[in-house]
Amino acid sequence: MKITDEEVRRIAELAALALREDEIDRMARDLDNILGHIDKLNELDTTGVEPMSQVLFDAEETATLREDREKPSLSNAEALQNAPVSGSGYYKVPRVIER
């Protein structure tokens, strides 16, 4: 599959990225290589391979997961305590989308 410069420009626009021409060319090559690897993986015969629901499905006692324990959540005031700017009970952040 060949990724075009136009497709890279569209993806960059959707991601709100400003790419230079040399970056567009490089991204097109990189995305092309990634999709090539995925095509190779799609050629593998996975007949009879059961899908995994999680990586540690057979780990039992060797699993590194902690036991779930209920504990109180942070209050709103505690959560906002270190916020550089807050107001009305929320974090205030600079505007990033200007469309």
TAVEN-V949123 format. One record per pair of residues at least 12 apart in sequence whose C-alpha atoms are under 10 Angstrom apart, sorted by the first residue. I is the first residue (numbers start at 1). J is the second residue. D is the distance in Angstrom with one decimal. If there is no record, write none. Layout:
BEGIN
I	J	D
I	J	D
END
This chain:
BEGIN
1	31	9.6
1	32	6.6
1	33	9.1
1	35	7.1
1	36	7.1
1	39	8.8
2	28	8.2
2	29	8.6
2	31	8.8
2	32	5.9
2	33	9.2
2	35	8.9
2	36	9.2
3	25	9.8
3	27	9.1
3	28	5.6
3	29	7.5
3	30	9.3
3	31	6.9
3	32	5.7
3	33	9.5
3	35	9.0
4	24	9.3
4	25	8.8
4	27	9.8
4	28	6.4
4	29	9.1
4	31	9.8
4	32	9.0
5	21	9.0
5	24	6.3
5	25	6.7
5	26	9.7
5	27	8.6
5	28	6.3
5	29	9.5
6	24	9.0
6	28	9.3
7	24	9.6
7	28	8.3
8	23	9.6
8	24	6.4
8	25	8.5
8	26	9.8
8	27	7.0
8	28	6.2
8	29	10.0
8	31	8.7
9	21	9.6
9	24	7.1
9	27	9.7
9	28	9.4
12	24	8.8
12	27	9.8
16	96	9.4
16	97	8.2
16	98	9.7
16	99	10.0
76	89	6.8
76	90	8.4
77	89	7.6
77	90	9.6
79	91	9.2
END
